[in-house]
Amino acid sequence: MAQKRNRWWINLVLAFGLVAFLGLSTLPLLGSIFQQNPSSSGTPSPSQTTPSAQQAELAAQVKGYELVLQREPENQTALKGLVEARLRMVQLKLADIKTVIEPLEKLVKLNPNQTNYAILLAQAKQYTGDREGSAQTYRAVLESQPGNIQALQGLVELFLQQNRPEAAIGLLQDTLKTADQANQIQAGSIDVTSVQLELGRVYAEQKRYAEALAAYDGAIKEDEQDFRPFLAKGWIFQEQGKPEEAELLFSKALDLAPAQFKDGIKDEIAKLSTEKSGAENDADTTVPSDPKE
C-alpha cells in the first residue's frame, strides 16, 4: 500500500497529475512542455510500432535533430525535439537519462523565465545522482518563484534522500511563513494548501503523526473544499489503526474530489472495509483461553 500511496502523493501534491519523477512517467510532463509544438507528422507514434521499428525511428529522429543543431545550436524546435526523442529512448531503455541534460541546459539558458525546463533539468540531474546540481537548479527556480511546488517537492525529496528531514521541514515552514506577504504582492504565488500537504507528508514519513495531522488541519482551514487533506488525514488514521475515523475522512474526500480521483478513493474505502471485515472475522474466531489455565 505504501507504493500506491506514494503514487497518489505525486498526483495530489503536484497540481492534480503533473508528475515529479523521471522514468516511465516522464512523458506527461513533456506533454505540457511541448504542447505548443505538436507533431504534424502522419507517421505512427513509437507506441504503435514494433520494438525494432521504434528504435530505428527514434534513432533517426535523434540524428536529424543533432544535424540541425550542428548548423543552428540554438534552434529551440530541434532542442525540444531532441529532448523528447531521447527521453522516449530512455523510456525504452535505449539511452541513458544523462543524454538529455545538455540540450535541457541550453533550453534553460534560452528560456530563463520558463521554469518547466529547469524543473525537468533538476529532475534529470537528481535521477543521475547529481544531487548538488539538482539542488542548485531547484533553488534557482525558488529564487524567482518561492512557491513553485514542483521545485519545493524536488528539493524536499533531495533532503529526504540525504536523511535530512529537518532541512525539508524547515524549507516548507519558511515557505509558509512568507506566504501571506508573497500572496499580497502577487495573488496565488504560493499555494498554501499544497505546501501544507507536502509538510504533512514529510511529517508522516517520519511517523510524526501529530504534526502531520496539524499540517493537514492547516490545509483544511485554508481550503475546506479541497479533498486532499481529508484523504491524507484518513491515511494517517488508517496507519494508527482507527478505521472508523479513516472511513469518515475518505468519504468526505470522495464527496469533494474531482471525477478523476473518485475511483481511486472508492478503492481506498473498499480496501478499508475489507481490512475491517478481516479484523472482525479474526476476532470472532479467536478461541477464548481457559480461565482455569
URMO-V367995 format. One record per pair of residues at least 12 apart in sequence whose C-alpha atoms are under 10 Angstrom apart, sorted by the first residue. I is the first residue (numbers start at 1). J is the second residue. D is the distance in Angstrom with one decimal. If there is no record, write none. Layout:
BEGIN
i=I j=J d=D
i=I j=J d=D
END
This chain:
BEGIN
i=1 j=268 d=9.8
i=5 j=232 d=9.5
i=5 j=235 d=8.8
i=5 j=268 d=10.0
i=6 j=201 d=9.7
i=7 j=19 d=9.3
i=7 j=20 d=9.9
i=8 j=228 d=10.0
i=8 j=232 d=10.0
i=8 j=261 d=9.5
i=8 j=264 d=8.8
i=9 j=197 d=9.1
i=9 j=198 d=8.7
i=9 j=201 d=8.2
i=9 j=228 d=9.2
i=9 j=232 d=9.0
i=10 j=150 d=9.9
i=10 j=153 d=9.3
i=11 j=261 d=9.6
i=12 j=194 d=8.5
i=12 j=197 d=8.9
i=12 j=198 d=9.7
i=12 j=227 d=9.4
i=12 j=228 d=6.6
i=12 j=229 d=9.6
i=12 j=231 d=9.9
i=12 j=232 d=9.7
i=12 j=261 d=9.3
i=13 j=149 d=7.9
i=13 j=150 d=8.9
i=13 j=153 d=8.5
i=13 j=193 d=9.1
i=13 j=194 d=5.7
i=13 j=195 d=8.1
i=13 j=196 d=9.5
i=13 j=197 d=6.7
i=13 j=198 d=6.7
i=13 j=201 d=9.4
i=13 j=228 d=8.1
i=13 j=229 d=10.0
i=14 j=148 d=9.7
i=14 j=149 d=6.5
i=14 j=150 d=6.4
i=14 j=153 d=8.1
i=14 j=194 d=7.7
i=14 j=195 d=9.9
i=14 j=198 d=9.3
i=15 j=149 d=8.2
i=15 j=150 d=8.9
i=15 j=191 d=9.7
i=15 j=194 d=8.1
i=16 j=228 d=9.9
i=16 j=258 d=9.5
i=16 j=260 d=9.3
i=16 j=261 d=9.1
i=17 j=29 d=9.2
i=17 j=260 d=9.9
i=18 j=30 d=9.9
i=18 j=32 d=8.8
i=18 j=150 d=8.7
i=19 j=150 d=8.8
i=20 j=119 d=8.9
i=20 j=120 d=8.7
i=20 j=123 d=7.6
i=20 j=149 d=10.0
i=20 j=150 d=6.8
i=20 j=151 d=9.3
i=20 j=153 d=8.0
i=20 j=154 d=7.3
i=21 j=120 d=8.8
i=21 j=123 d=6.5
i=21 j=124 d=8.6
i=21 j=126 d=9.2
i=21 j=127 d=8.1
i=21 j=154 d=8.6
i=22 j=87 d=9.1
i=22 j=90 d=9.6
i=22 j=91 d=9.2
i=22 j=97 d=8.7
i=22 j=120 d=8.3
i=22 j=123 d=6.6
i=22 j=124 d=6.9
i=22 j=126 d=9.2
i=22 j=127 d=7.0
i=23 j=87 d=8.5
i=23 j=88 d=9.5
i=23 j=90 d=7.4
i=23 j=91 d=6.2
i=23 j=92 d=9.6
i=23 j=93 d=9.6
i=23 j=97 d=8.7
i=23 j=124 d=9.5
i=23 j=127 d=8.8
i=24 j=87 d=9.4
i=24 j=88 d=9.0
i=24 j=90 d=8.6
i=24 j=91 d=5.6
i=24 j=92 d=8.7
i=25 j=91 d=8.7
i=26 j=84 d=9.7
i=26 j=87 d=7.7
i=26 j=88 d=8.8
i=26 j=90 d=9.7
i=26 j=91 d=8.3
i=26 j=120 d=9.0
i=26 j=123 d=9.9
i=27 j=84 d=8.1
i=27 j=87 d=7.9
i=27 j=88 d=7.8
i=27 j=91 d=8.9
i=29 j=116 d=8.5
i=29 j=120 d=8.3
i=30 j=80 d=9.4
i=30 j=83 d=9.1
i=30 j=84 d=7.1
i=30 j=87 d=9.1
i=30 j=116 d=8.9
i=30 j=117 d=9.4
i=30 j=120 d=8.7
i=31 j=84 d=9.3
i=32 j=116 d=8.5
i=33 j=80 d=8.7
i=33 j=84 d=9.8
i=33 j=114 d=9.4
i=33 j=115 d=9.8
i=33 j=116 d=6.6
i=33 j=117 d=7.7
i=33 j=120 d=9.6
i=34 j=77 d=9.4
i=34 j=80 d=7.3
i=34 j=81 d=8.7
i=34 j=84 d=8.6
i=37 j=77 d=7.8
i=37 j=80 d=8.8
i=37 j=81 d=9.1
i=39 j=81 d=9.6
i=43 j=57 d=9.9
i=44 j=57 d=9.8
i=45 j=57 d=9.2
i=45 j=58 d=9.9
i=46 j=58 d=7.7
i=46 j=85 d=9.9
i=46 j=88 d=8.5
i=46 j=89 d=9.9
i=46 j=92 d=10.0
i=47 j=88 d=9.9
i=51 j=92 d=8.6
i=54 j=88 d=9.5
i=54 j=89 d=8.8
i=54 j=92 d=8.9
i=55 j=88 d=9.6
i=55 j=89 d=7.5
i=55 j=92 d=8.4
i=55 j=94 d=7.5
i=57 j=85 d=9.5
i=58 j=82 d=9.7
i=58 j=84 d=9.8
i=58 j=85 d=6.1
i=58 j=86 d=7.7
i=58 j=87 d=9.9
i=58 j=88 d=7.7
i=58 j=89 d=6.9
i=58 j=94 d=9.6
i=59 j=85 d=8.2
i=59 j=86 d=8.7
i=59 j=89 d=8.4
i=59 j=94 d=9.5
i=60 j=85 d=9.6
i=61 j=78 d=9.9
i=61 j=81 d=8.1
i=61 j=82 d=7.6
i=61 j=84 d=9.8
i=61 j=85 d=6.7
i=61 j=86 d=9.0
i=62 j=78 d=9.3
i=62 j=81 d=8.0
i=62 j=82 d=5.7
i=62 j=83 d=8.8
i=62 j=84 d=9.2
i=62 j=85 d=6.2
i=62 j=86 d=6.9
i=62 j=89 d=9.5
i=63 j=82 d=8.7
i=63 j=85 d=10.0
i=64 j=78 d=8.6
i=64 j=81 d=9.6
i=64 j=82 d=8.7
i=65 j=77 d=8.8
i=65 j=78 d=5.2
i=65 j=79 d=7.2
i=65 j=80 d=9.1
i=65 j=81 d=6.8
i=65 j=82 d=5.8
i=65 j=83 d=9.5
i=65 j=85 d=9.2
i=66 j=78 d=7.7
i=66 j=79 d=8.5
i=66 j=81 d=9.7
i=66 j=82 d=7.4
i=69 j=82 d=9.4
i=69 j=103 d=9.9
i=73 j=103 d=9.6
i=73 j=106 d=8.9
i=74 j=103 d=9.5
i=74 j=106 d=7.5
i=74 j=107 d=8.4
i=74 j=109 d=10.0
i=74 j=110 d=7.9
i=75 j=106 d=9.9
i=75 j=107 d=9.5
i=75 j=110 d=9.9
i=76 j=103 d=9.4
i=76 j=106 d=8.8
i=76 j=107 d=7.1
i=76 j=110 d=8.3
i=76 j=111 d=9.6
i=78 j=103 d=9.3
i=79 j=100 d=9.6
i=79 j=102 d=9.6
i=79 j=103 d=5.8
i=79 j=104 d=7.7
i=79 j=106 d=7.9
i=79 j=107 d=7.1
i=80 j=100 d=10.0
i=80 j=103 d=7.9
i=80 j=104 d=8.2
i=80 j=107 d=7.8
i=80 j=117 d=9.7
i=81 j=103 d=9.7
i=82 j=99 d=9.5
i=82 j=100 d=7.9
i=82 j=103 d=7.4
i=82 j=104 d=9.4
i=83 j=97 d=9.9
i=83 j=99 d=8.3
i=83 j=100 d=5.5
i=83 j=101 d=8.4
i=83 j=102 d=9.2
i=83 j=103 d=6.5
i=83 j=104 d=7.0
i=83 j=107 d=9.7
i=84 j=100 d=8.5
i=85 j=100 d=9.3
i=86 j=98 d=9.6
i=86 j=99 d=6.9
i=86 j=100 d=6.4
i=87 j=99 d=8.4
i=87 j=100 d=7.0
i=96 j=128 d=9.0
i=97 j=124 d=6.6
i=97 j=125 d=8.6
i=97 j=127 d=7.7
i=97 j=128 d=7.0
i=98 j=124 d=7.2
i=98 j=125 d=7.7
i=98 j=127 d=8.9
i=98 j=128 d=6.7
i=99 j=124 d=9.5
i=100 j=120 d=9.6
i=100 j=121 d=8.2
i=100 j=124 d=7.6
i=100 j=125 d=9.6
i=101 j=120 d=9.1
i=101 j=121 d=6.3
i=101 j=122 d=9.1
i=101 j=123 d=9.8
i=101 j=124 d=6.7
i=101 j=125 d=7.4
i=101 j=128 d=9.8
i=102 j=121 d=9.1
i=103 j=117 d=10.0
i=103 j=121 d=9.3
i=104 j=117 d=6.5
i=104 j=118 d=7.7
i=104 j=119 d=9.9
i=104 j=120 d=7.8
i=104 j=121 d=5.9
i=104 j=122 d=9.6
i=104 j=124 d=9.2
i=105 j=117 d=8.2
i=105 j=118 d=7.9
i=105 j=120 d=9.9
i=105 j=121 d=6.9
i=105 j=122 d=9.8
i=107 j=121 d=9.4
i=108 j=120 d=9.6
i=108 j=121 d=8.1
i=108 j=137 d=9.9
i=112 j=141 d=9.4
i=113 j=141 d=9.1
i=113 j=144 d=8.8
i=113 j=145 d=10.0
i=114 j=141 d=9.5
i=115 j=138 d=9.6
i=115 j=140 d=9.6
i=115 j=141 d=6.6
i=115 j=142 d=9.8
i=115 j=144 d=9.6
i=115 j=145 d=9.0
i=115 j=148 d=8.9
i=115 j=150 d=9.7
i=115 j=151 d=9.2
i=116 j=141 d=9.6
i=116 j=150 d=9.2
i=116 j=151 d=9.9
i=118 j=134 d=9.5
i=118 j=137 d=6.5
i=118 j=138 d=7.5
i=118 j=140 d=8.6
i=118 j=141 d=7.2
i=118 j=151 d=9.0
i=119 j=134 d=9.0
i=119 j=137 d=7.5
i=119 j=138 d=6.8
i=119 j=140 d=9.9
i=119 j=141 d=7.8
i=119 j=148 d=9.7
i=119 j=150 d=7.1
i=119 j=151 d=6.5
i=119 j=154 d=8.4
i=120 j=134 d=9.8
i=120 j=137 d=9.7
i=120 j=138 d=9.9
i=120 j=150 d=9.7
i=120 j=151 d=9.8
i=121 j=133 d=9.3
i=121 j=134 d=7.6
i=121 j=137 d=7.5
i=121 j=138 d=9.1
i=122 j=134 d=4.4
i=122 j=135 d=7.2
i=122 j=136 d=8.1
i=122 j=137 d=5.5
i=122 j=138 d=6.2
i=122 j=139 d=9.7
i=122 j=141 d=9.8
i=122 j=151 d=8.5
i=122 j=154 d=8.0
i=122 j=155 d=9.2
i=123 j=135 d=9.5
i=123 j=137 d=9.2
i=123 j=138 d=8.9
i=123 j=150 d=9.8
i=123 j=151 d=9.4
i=123 j=154 d=7.4
i=123 j=155 d=9.8
i=125 j=137 d=9.0
i=126 j=154 d=8.6
i=126 j=155 d=9.6
i=126 j=157 d=9.5
i=126 j=158 d=7.7
i=131 j=155 d=9.4
i=131 j=158 d=6.9
i=131 j=159 d=9.4
i=131 j=161 d=9.4
i=131 j=162 d=9.3
i=132 j=158 d=9.2
i=134 j=151 d=9.9
i=134 j=154 d=8.6
i=134 j=155 d=8.1
i=134 j=158 d=8.4
i=135 j=151 d=9.1
i=135 j=154 d=8.2
i=135 j=155 d=6.1
i=135 j=156 d=9.5
i=135 j=158 d=7.3
i=135 j=159 d=9.2
i=136 j=155 d=9.2
i=137 j=151 d=8.6
i=137 j=155 d=9.4
i=138 j=150 d=8.6
i=138 j=151 d=5.1
i=138 j=152 d=7.5
i=138 j=153 d=9.3
i=138 j=154 d=7.1
i=138 j=155 d=6.3
i=138 j=156 d=10.0
i=139 j=151 d=7.5
i=139 j=152 d=8.6
i=139 j=154 d=9.9
i=139 j=155 d=7.8
i=142 j=155 d=9.7
i=142 j=175 d=9.9
i=145 j=182 d=9.8
i=145 j=189 d=7.4
i=145 j=190 d=8.4
i=146 j=174 d=9.9
i=146 j=175 d=7.0
i=146 j=178 d=8.9
i=146 j=179 d=8.9
i=146 j=182 d=8.6
i=146 j=189 d=7.8
i=146 j=190 d=7.1
i=147 j=172 d=9.7
i=147 j=175 d=7.1
i=147 j=176 d=9.0
i=147 j=178 d=9.5
i=147 j=179 d=8.0
i=147 j=182 d=8.7
i=147 j=183 d=9.6
i=147 j=188 d=8.8
i=147 j=189 d=5.8
i=147 j=190 d=4.1
i=147 j=191 d=6.6
i=147 j=192 d=8.5
i=147 j=194 d=9.5
i=147 j=195 d=8.2
i=148 j=189 d=7.9
i=148 j=190 d=7.1
i=148 j=191 d=8.4
i=148 j=195 d=9.5
i=149 j=190 d=8.1
i=149 j=191 d=7.8
i=149 j=192 d=9.8
i=149 j=194 d=7.3
i=149 j=195 d=7.1
i=149 j=198 d=8.9
i=152 j=168 d=9.0
i=152 j=171 d=8.0
i=152 j=172 d=7.6
i=152 j=175 d=9.1
i=152 j=195 d=8.3
i=152 j=198 d=8.8
i=153 j=168 d=9.1
i=153 j=172 d=9.2
i=153 j=194 d=9.9
i=153 j=195 d=8.8
i=153 j=198 d=7.2
i=153 j=199 d=9.7
i=155 j=167 d=9.7
i=155 j=168 d=7.6
i=155 j=171 d=8.7
i=156 j=168 d=4.8
i=156 j=169 d=8.0
i=156 j=170 d=9.7
i=156 j=171 d=7.7
i=156 j=172 d=8.2
i=156 j=198 d=8.7
i=156 j=199 d=9.3
i=156 j=202 d=8.4
i=157 j=202 d=9.2
i=159 j=171 d=9.8
i=160 j=202 d=8.4
i=160 j=205 d=9.6
i=160 j=206 d=9.9
i=165 j=202 d=7.3
i=165 j=203 d=8.5
i=165 j=205 d=9.3
i=165 j=206 d=7.9
i=166 j=202 d=9.4
i=166 j=203 d=9.7
i=168 j=198 d=9.7
i=168 j=199 d=8.2
i=168 j=202 d=7.6
i=168 j=203 d=9.8
i=169 j=198 d=9.2
i=169 j=199 d=6.4
i=169 j=200 d=9.2
i=169 j=202 d=7.1
i=169 j=203 d=7.9
i=170 j=199 d=9.3
i=171 j=199 d=9.2
i=172 j=192 d=10.0
i=172 j=195 d=6.6
i=172 j=196 d=7.9
i=172 j=197 d=9.9
i=172 j=198 d=7.7
i=172 j=199 d=6.2
i=172 j=200 d=9.9
i=172 j=202 d=9.6
i=173 j=195 d=8.6
i=173 j=196 d=8.6
i=173 j=199 d=7.7
i=175 j=190 d=8.1
i=175 j=191 d=9.9
i=175 j=192 d=8.7
i=175 j=195 d=7.8
i=175 j=196 d=9.8
i=176 j=190 d=8.2
i=176 j=191 d=9.2
i=176 j=192 d=6.6
i=176 j=193 d=9.6
i=176 j=195 d=7.2
i=176 j=196 d=7.8
i=176 j=199 d=9.7
i=177 j=192 d=9.9
i=178 j=190 d=8.8
i=179 j=191 d=8.1
i=179 j=192 d=6.9
i=179 j=195 d=9.7
i=180 j=192 d=9.0
i=191 j=222 d=9.7
i=192 j=218 d=9.0
i=192 j=219 d=7.2
i=192 j=222 d=7.2
i=192 j=223 d=9.2
i=193 j=215 d=9.3
i=193 j=216 d=8.5
i=193 j=217 d=9.9
i=193 j=218 d=7.7
i=193 j=219 d=4.7
i=193 j=220 d=7.6
i=193 j=221 d=8.8
i=193 j=222 d=6.2
i=193 j=223 d=7.0
i=193 j=224 d=10.0
i=193 j=226 d=8.4
i=193 j=228 d=9.0
i=193 j=229 d=8.4
i=194 j=216 d=9.8
i=194 j=219 d=7.6
i=194 j=226 d=9.9
i=194 j=228 d=8.9
i=194 j=229 d=9.2
i=195 j=215 d=9.2
i=195 j=219 d=8.4
i=196 j=212 d=9.1
i=196 j=214 d=9.2
i=196 j=215 d=5.5
i=196 j=216 d=6.4
i=196 j=217 d=8.8
i=196 j=218 d=6.7
i=196 j=219 d=5.5
i=196 j=220 d=9.3
i=196 j=222 d=9.3
i=196 j=229 d=8.8
i=197 j=212 d=8.6
i=197 j=213 d=9.8
i=197 j=215 d=6.8
i=197 j=216 d=6.1
i=197 j=217 d=9.5
i=197 j=218 d=8.8
i=197 j=219 d=6.7
i=197 j=220 d=9.6
i=197 j=228 d=7.8
i=197 j=229 d=6.6
i=197 j=232 d=8.0
i=198 j=212 d=9.5
i=198 j=215 d=8.8
i=198 j=216 d=9.3
i=199 j=211 d=9.1
i=199 j=212 d=7.3
i=199 j=214 d=9.8
i=199 j=215 d=6.5
i=199 j=216 d=8.5
i=200 j=212 d=4.2
i=200 j=213 d=6.9
i=200 j=214 d=7.7
i=200 j=215 d=5.1
i=200 j=216 d=6.0
i=200 j=217 d=9.4
i=200 j=218 d=9.6
i=200 j=219 d=9.2
i=200 j=229 d=8.9
i=200 j=232 d=8.3
i=200 j=233 d=9.2
i=200 j=236 d=10.0
i=201 j=213 d=9.6
i=201 j=215 d=8.8
i=201 j=216 d=9.0
i=201 j=232 d=8.2
i=201 j=236 d=9.9
i=203 j=215 d=8.6
i=204 j=232 d=9.5
i=204 j=233 d=9.9
i=204 j=235 d=9.5
i=204 j=236 d=7.5
i=204 j=239 d=9.8
i=207 j=236 d=9.3
i=207 j=239 d=9.6
i=209 j=233 d=9.5
i=209 j=236 d=6.9
i=209 j=237 d=9.0
i=209 j=239 d=9.4
i=209 j=240 d=8.7
i=210 j=236 d=9.3
i=212 j=232 d=9.1
i=212 j=233 d=8.2
i=212 j=236 d=8.2
i=213 j=229 d=8.9
i=213 j=230 d=9.9
i=213 j=232 d=8.5
i=213 j=233 d=6.3
i=213 j=234 d=9.7
i=213 j=236 d=7.6
i=213 j=237 d=9.2
i=214 j=233 d=9.5
i=215 j=229 d=8.7
i=215 j=233 d=9.6
i=216 j=228 d=8.7
i=216 j=229 d=5.1
i=216 j=230 d=7.6
i=216 j=231 d=9.5
i=216 j=232 d=7.2
i=216 j=233 d=6.6
i=217 j=229 d=7.3
i=217 j=230 d=8.6
i=217 j=233 d=8.4
i=224 j=256 d=9.3
i=225 j=252 d=9.8
i=225 j=253 d=9.1
i=225 j=255 d=9.5
i=225 j=256 d=6.3
i=225 j=257 d=8.7
i=226 j=253 d=8.0
i=226 j=256 d=6.6
i=226 j=257 d=7.4
i=226 j=258 d=9.6
i=227 j=249 d=9.3
i=227 j=250 d=8.9
i=227 j=251 d=9.8
i=227 j=252 d=7.4
i=227 j=253 d=4.5
i=227 j=254 d=7.3
i=227 j=255 d=7.9
i=227 j=256 d=5.2
i=227 j=257 d=5.3
i=227 j=258 d=8.5
i=227 j=261 d=9.7
i=228 j=250 d=9.7
i=228 j=253 d=6.8
i=228 j=254 d=9.7
i=228 j=256 d=8.9
i=228 j=257 d=7.9
i=229 j=249 d=9.1
i=229 j=253 d=8.1
i=230 j=246 d=9.1
i=230 j=248 d=9.1
i=230 j=249 d=5.4
i=230 j=250 d=6.7
i=230 j=251 d=8.8
i=230 j=252 d=6.7
i=230 j=253 d=5.4
i=230 j=254 d=9.1
i=230 j=256 d=9.3
i=231 j=246 d=8.4
i=231 j=247 d=9.5
i=231 j=248 d=9.7
i=231 j=249 d=6.2
i=231 j=250 d=5.4
i=231 j=251 d=8.6
i=231 j=252 d=8.0
i=231 j=253 d=5.5
i=231 j=254 d=8.3
i=231 j=257 d=9.5
i=231 j=265 d=8.1
i=231 j=268 d=9.5
i=232 j=246 d=9.4
i=232 j=249 d=8.6
i=232 j=250 d=8.7
i=232 j=253 d=9.1
i=233 j=245 d=9.1
i=233 j=246 d=7.3
i=233 j=249 d=7.0
i=233 j=250 d=8.6
i=233 j=253 d=9.8
i=234 j=246 d=4.1
i=234 j=247 d=6.9
i=234 j=248 d=7.8
i=234 j=249 d=5.2
i=234 j=250 d=5.8
i=234 j=251 d=9.3
i=234 j=252 d=9.6
i=234 j=253 d=8.9
i=234 j=268 d=9.7
i=234 j=269 d=9.9
i=235 j=247 d=9.4
i=235 j=249 d=8.8
i=235 j=250 d=8.5
i=235 j=268 d=9.3
i=237 j=249 d=9.0
i=238 j=272 d=8.1
i=241 j=276 d=9.9
i=242 j=276 d=9.9
i=243 j=269 d=9.8
i=243 j=272 d=6.9
i=243 j=273 d=8.3
i=243 j=275 d=8.6
i=243 j=276 d=7.0
i=244 j=272 d=9.2
i=244 j=273 d=9.5
i=244 j=276 d=9.0
i=246 j=268 d=9.9
i=246 j=269 d=8.7
i=246 j=272 d=8.3
i=247 j=268 d=8.9
i=247 j=269 d=6.4
i=247 j=270 d=9.5
i=247 j=272 d=7.2
i=247 j=273 d=8.3
i=248 j=269 d=9.4
i=249 j=269 d=9.8
i=250 j=265 d=6.8
i=250 j=266 d=8.2
i=250 j=268 d=7.6
i=250 j=269 d=6.5
i=250 j=272 d=9.6
i=251 j=265 d=8.2
i=251 j=266 d=8.4
i=251 j=268 d=9.8
i=251 j=269 d=7.6
i=253 j=265 d=7.6
i=253 j=266 d=9.9
i=254 j=266 d=7.3
i=254 j=269 d=9.3
END
